[in-house]
Amino acid sequence: MSKSKNKGKKPAQNNKKPNEEIKVKIDKEVEEKVSEETAEDESVEEVIDEAVEEVVDEVKTEEPAEEDNGDKAEEAEEPKKADKAEKTEEKKPKKSGSSSKNKPMSKKAKEREANAKFRALPFAEKCKQDPMIPTCIALVFVAIIVAAIYFIVPNAITPSMGMTLDEFNARFNDTEVVHSLLGSGLDFRYGNVPYVDPAVEPSILGDQATVTGNPSYVDFFSGPSKSTINSGIEGATRKNDGELSYIRLYVEYGEDINPVWMLLSSTFQTLYPELNMTQAMDLALIKLGEYNGDTRYYVKGDYGFRIVPVKKGEIAYIVVDIVPAKILNEADVREYIADTGAAATVATESAVDTAATTVAAT
C-alpha cells in the first residue's frame, strides 16, 4: 500500500533532526509507559529501556522505508515515462520534410504523373506528342469507309429478299404442295444450285428481265430442278451476306397447265407461309386466269411477283419472276394484293381454261 500511495509523490521533508525526533518520541513514550506501569511492580528503568528500544526500532524501520519507497517509486516512474515518450514519438507520423522531398520517385509514380500531365493537354497537343492518335483516327475512318463500301453501298444498290438461296430451297422443298406432288410421282424440289458466269449462262428471261444484278455486288446462280419435267431456278445473291437479290422459277409449258399451277402454288407457300395448300392453289389459279400479256408485278407483303411466258429455242416456258417489293416503283406494279393470309376469291375452271388459252396464244 505504501508504494501505491507514494507513487509519483516526493517524500515529505522533515526539518527536524533525527535525534530530536527520537528524543521527542522517547519522552512521549516514556510518559505513557510510566503512567501505565506505575501500578505494577516494575522498575522505572525497565520501562524506560523498553520504551527506548521500541521507539528506536520504529524510527529505524518506518522512516527510512518511507523515504526509500518514495525514492524508488520516483526512480521507477522516470524510466516508464521515458519509455512512453519514446513509443509516442515512434507512433507519430513523420512529417514530410526535406528528406521526403529528396527521396527519388518510383517508376509507377512517375508514369502516373506523366499520364496525368498528358491527359490535361489539349487534343492538338496530344496529337503532336503521340503520333499514334491521329494514325488510329485515320484507321477508324478507313474502316468506316471500307464497311460502307462493303455493306452499306451494296445493300442500298441491291436490296435483299431477306433470305438466302438455301433458305428459299428448304422452304420450297417442304411445302404441302411439293409433298403432295411427291405422292403423285412428281418431284419439283431443288438441290444444290451452282453459281455461274452470267455472260456464259444468260438469264432465261433475256431482254425481258427488268431486274438484273451488278457483278460487283452479286453472284449469279442457275440450275435445273430434280423434276423429270423441264424446270429450273436462277437468280442472284449478294456477295456480302448471301441473301437473295432476286429469284426466278421456270417450268416448260405444253398442253398441260398443271405443272405451271403447282409451281406457282408452291412458290406462294414459300413466300407466304401463312397460306395453306388450298389458299395457295386458289391464289395461283386466279393470277393465271388474269394473265393478259401484262408483265407488271403483283405486290403482296415484302415481295413482288409476275408471270412471264418466254420461248427458248423451240421450248415455251412460264417464268415466275420474284423481286423485293421495295425496289418497285408505282409504274412497275399491276396490283397490290391485300395481305389477308388467304385468297380473295376461289378460282373456277373457266379461269384455268382462260389461262391455258392465253399462254398458248403467247
C-alpha positions in Angstrom: 0.0 0.0 0.0 2.8 2.4 0.7 4.1 2.0 -2.8 0.8 2.9 -4.4 0.2 5.8 -2.1 3.7 7.2 -2.5 3.9 6.6 -6.3 4.6 9.8 -8.1 4.9 11.8 -4.9 8.0 13.2 -3.3 8.5 12.1 0.4 7.7 14.8 2.9 10.7 16.6 4.1 11.2 16.8 7.9 13.1 19.8 9.1 13.7 18.3 12.5 16.9 16.4 13.0 16.6 12.7 13.5 18.0 12.8 17.1 15.5 15.4 18.1 12.6 13.3 16.7 13.8 10.3 18.5 14.1 12.2 21.8 10.6 13.6 21.5 9.1 10.2 20.8 11.1 8.7 23.6 9.9 11.3 26.1 6.3 10.8 25.0 6.5 7.1 25.1 8.2 7.1 28.5 5.5 9.2 29.9 2.8 6.8 28.6 4.6 3.8 29.8 5.3 5.3 33.2 1.7 6.1 33.7 0.6 2.6 32.6 3.2 0.7 34.5 3.1 2.6 37.8 0.5 0.3 39.2 2.6 -2.7 38.6 5.7 -3.7 40.4 8.2 -3.0 37.7 11.1 -0.6 38.0 11.1 2.7 36.1 14.3 1.8 34.4 12.9 -1.3 32.8 10.0 0.8 31.5 12.3 3.4 30.1 14.6 0.8 28.4 11.7 -0.9 26.8 10.2 2.3 25.5 13.5 3.4 24.2 14.0 0.2 22.3 10.5 0.3 20.7 10.9 3.9 19.6 14.3 3.3 18.1 13.1 0.2 16.2 10.1 2.1 15.0 12.2 5.0 13.7 14.6 2.7 12.0 12.0 0.6 10.3 9.3 3.2 9.3 11.1 6.4 8.3 13.8 5.1 6.1 11.4 2.7 4.4 9.0 5.5 3.5 11.9 7.6 2.2 13.3 4.7 0.2 9.9 3.7 -1.2 9.3 7.3 -2.4 12.7 7.5 -4.0 12.4 4.1 -5.6 8.9 4.9 -6.9 10.2 8.1 -8.3 13.1 6.4 -9.9 10.9 3.6 -11.4 8.4 6.2 -12.7 11.0 8.1 -14.6 12.1 5.2 -16.9 8.4 4.4 -17.5 7.7 7.9 -18.6 10.8 7.9 -20.8 9.6 4.6 -22.5 6.1 6.1 -23.1 7.6 9.2 -24.6 9.8 7.1 -27.0 6.8 5.0 -28.1 4.7 8.1 -28.6 7.4 9.6 -30.8 7.6 6.3 -32.8 3.8 6.3 -33.4 3.7 9.9 -34.6 3.7 10.1 -38.4 6.8 11.6 -39.8 6.2 14.9 -41.3 7.2 15.3 -44.9 10.3 17.4 -44.8 13.3 17.9 -46.8 14.2 14.2 -46.6 11.0 13.1 -48.3 11.4 15.7 -51.0 14.8 14.5 -51.8 13.6 10.8 -52.0 13.5 9.7 -55.7 10.0 8.9 -57.1 9.2 5.3 -58.0 8.7 4.3 -61.7 5.0 3.9 -61.3 4.6 7.3 -59.6 6.5 8.9 -62.5 4.2 7.1 -65.0 1.1 8.3 -63.2 2.4 11.9 -63.0 3.3 11.8 -66.7 -0.2 10.3 -67.7 -1.9 13.0 -65.6 0.0 15.7 -67.4 -0.7 14.2 -70.8 -4.5 14.0 -70.1 -4.5 17.6 -69.2 -3.1 18.6 -72.5 -5.4 19.9 -75.4 -6.2 17.4 -78.1 -4.0 19.1 -80.7 -1.0 19.0 -78.3 -1.7 15.3 -77.6 -1.6 14.5 -81.3 1.7 16.3 -81.6 3.3 14.4 -78.7 1.7 11.0 -79.7 1.5 10.4 -83.5 -0.4 7.2 -82.9 -3.5 9.2 -82.0 -4.1 10.7 -85.5 -3.0 7.4 -87.1 -5.6 5.5 -85.1 -8.3 8.1 -86.0 -7.4 7.8 -89.7 -7.6 4.0 -89.5 -11.1 4.3 -87.9 -12.2 6.4 -90.8 -10.7 4.0 -93.3 -12.5 1.1 -91.6 -15.8 3.0 -91.8 -15.3 3.7 -95.4 -14.5 0.1 -96.1 -17.5 -1.0 -94.2 -19.7 1.4 -96.1 -18.3 0.2 -99.4 -18.7 -3.5 -98.5 -22.0 -3.4 -96.7 -23.9 -0.1 -96.9 -23.4 0.7 -100.6 -24.2 -2.8 -101.9 -27.2 -3.2 -99.7 -28.5 0.2 -100.9 -27.9 -0.6 -104.5 -29.0 -4.2 -104.3 -31.9 -4.7 -101.8 -32.4 -8.2 -100.3 -35.4 -10.6 -100.2 -34.5 -11.4 -96.6 -33.4 -15.0 -97.2 -30.6 -16.9 -98.7 -30.8 -19.4 -101.6 -30.5 -22.3 -99.2 -33.3 -21.0 -97.1 -35.6 -20.5 -100.1 -34.9 -24.0 -101.4 -35.5 -25.5 -97.9 -38.9 -23.7 -97.6 -39.9 -24.6 -101.2 -39.0 -28.3 -100.8 -41.0 -28.5 -97.6 -44.3 -27.0 -98.8 -47.6 -29.0 -98.7 -47.9 -28.7 -102.5 -44.5 -30.3 -103.1 -45.1 -33.1 -100.7 -48.5 -33.8 -102.3 -46.8 -34.0 -105.8 -44.2 -36.4 -104.5 -47.0 -38.7 -103.7 -48.1 -38.5 -107.4 -44.6 -39.2 -108.7 -43.6 -35.6 -109.5 -40.5 -34.1 -107.9 -40.4 -30.3 -108.0 -37.7 -30.0 -105.4 -34.4 -28.1 -105.9 -31.0 -29.4 -104.9 -27.6 -27.7 -104.8 -27.7 -24.9 -107.4 -24.4 -24.0 -108.9 -23.1 -20.4 -109.4 -22.4 -19.4 -113.0 -21.0 -16.7 -115.1 -23.9 -14.6 -116.5 -22.0 -14.0 -119.7 -21.8 -17.7 -120.3 -25.2 -18.6 -118.8 -27.6 -15.7 -119.5 -31.0 -15.4 -117.8 -33.9 -17.3 -119.2 -35.8 -14.0 -119.5 -33.2 -12.4 -121.8 -34.3 -8.9 -122.8 -37.5 -9.3 -120.7 -35.5 -9.2 -117.4 -36.4 -5.9 -115.7 -34.2 -6.6 -112.6 -30.6 -7.6 -113.1 -27.6 -7.7 -110.7 -24.3 -5.8 -110.7 -21.5 -8.4 -110.9 -19.5 -6.2 -108.4 -22.1 -6.8 -105.7 -23.9 -10.1 -106.5 -23.1 -13.7 -107.6 -25.3 -15.4 -110.1 -26.7 -19.0 -109.9 -28.6 -21.2 -112.3 -29.6 -24.9 -112.4 -32.3 -27.4 -113.1 -34.7 -28.9 -110.5 -34.9 -32.6 -109.7 -38.2 -33.0 -111.6 -38.4 -35.1 -114.8 -40.3 -32.1 -116.2 -38.1 -29.5 -117.8 -37.9 -26.9 -115.0 -35.2 -25.0 -113.1 -34.2 -22.0 -111.0 -31.9 -18.9 -111.4 -31.2 -15.7 -109.7 -28.5 -13.7 -107.8 -27.2 -13.5 -104.2 -25.4 -10.6 -102.6 -21.7 -11.0 -102.1 -21.6 -9.6 -98.6 -24.3 -11.7 -96.9 -25.5 -14.3 -99.4 -29.1 -13.1 -99.3 -31.2 -13.2 -102.5 -31.4 -10.2 -104.7 -34.0 -11.8 -107.0 -35.0 -15.3 -108.0 -36.8 -16.9 -111.0 -38.5 -20.3 -111.2 -39.4 -21.7 -114.6 -41.1 -24.7 -116.0 -41.8 -26.0 -119.5 -45.3 -25.3 -120.7 -47.2 -27.5 -123.0 -50.8 -28.6 -123.2 -51.0 -29.4 -119.5 -51.4 -26.3 -117.2 -51.0 -28.3 -114.0 -47.1 -28.1 -113.8 -47.4 -24.3 -114.0 -50.2 -24.2 -111.5 -48.3 -26.5 -109.0 -45.1 -24.4 -109.4 -46.8 -21.2 -108.7 -48.8 -22.6 -105.8 -45.6 -24.0 -104.1 -43.9 -20.6 -104.7 -46.7 -18.8 -102.9 -46.4 -21.2 -99.9 -42.7 -20.5 -99.8 -43.1 -16.7 -99.9 -46.2 -16.6 -97.7 -46.0 -19.4 -95.1 -49.4 -18.3 -93.6 -51.2 -19.7 -96.7 -52.2 -23.3 -96.6 -52.2 -25.5 -99.7 -55.8 -24.7 -100.7 -55.3 -21.0 -100.3 -52.0 -21.0 -102.2 -53.6 -23.1 -105.1 -56.6 -20.8 -105.3 -54.4 -17.7 -105.5 -52.3 -19.3 -108.2 -55.4 -20.1 -110.3 -56.7 -16.6 -110.0 -53.4 -15.0 -111.1 -53.0 -17.4 -114.0 -56.6 -16.7 -115.1 -55.9 -12.9 -115.0 -52.9 -13.1 -117.3 -53.4 -10.9 -120.4 -49.9 -10.1 -121.5 -49.3 -7.5 -118.7 -45.9 -8.3 -117.3 -46.0 -5.8 -114.4 -45.7 -7.1 -110.8 -48.3 -8.1 -108.3 -47.2 -7.0 -104.8 -48.1 -8.9 -101.7 -46.2 -8.3 -98.5 -42.5 -8.0 -98.9 -42.4 -9.4 -102.4 -43.4 -8.6 -105.9 -44.0 -11.4 -108.4 -45.1 -11.7 -112.0 -45.8 -14.4 -114.6 -43.9 -14.2 -117.8 -44.2 -16.6 -120.8 -41.0 -16.9 -122.8 -39.5 -19.1 -125.5 -36.0 -20.5 -125.5 -35.4 -22.1 -128.9 -38.5 -24.1 -129.7 -39.5 -24.7 -126.0 -42.1 -22.5 -124.2 -41.6 -21.7 -120.5 -43.6 -20.0 -117.8 -41.3 -18.0 -115.6 -42.3 -16.8 -112.1 -40.1 -13.7 -111.5 -39.8 -12.7 -107.9 -38.1 -9.5 -106.5 -38.1 -7.4 -103.3 -41.2 -5.2 -103.3 -39.1 -2.2 -102.1 -37.3 -1.9 -105.4 -40.5 -1.4 -107.4 -41.9 1.9 -108.5 -45.6 2.6 -108.9 -45.2 2.2 -112.7 -43.9 -1.4 -112.1 -46.9 -2.5 -110.1 -50.0 -4.0 -111.6 -51.9 -4.7 -108.4 -51.4 -4.7 -104.6 -52.8 -7.9 -103.1 -54.2 -7.4 -99.6 -52.1 -9.3 -97.1 -55.0 -11.1 -95.5 -53.4 -14.5 -95.4 -55.9 -16.1 -97.9 -57.0 -15.7 -101.5 -59.8 -13.1 -102.0 -61.8 -15.5 -104.2 -61.8 -19.1 -105.3 -60.8 -19.7 -108.9 -63.1 -21.6 -111.2 -62.4 -24.0 -114.0 -63.1 -21.2 -116.5 -60.1 -19.3 -115.1 -57.9 -22.3 -115.7 -59.2 -22.5 -119.3 -58.6 -18.8 -119.9 -55.1 -19.0 -118.5 -54.3 -22.0 -120.7 -55.7 -20.3 -123.8 -53.8 -17.1 -123.2 -50.4 -18.8 -122.5 -50.8 -21.0 -125.6 -51.5 -18.0 -127.8 -48.4 -16.3 -126.5 
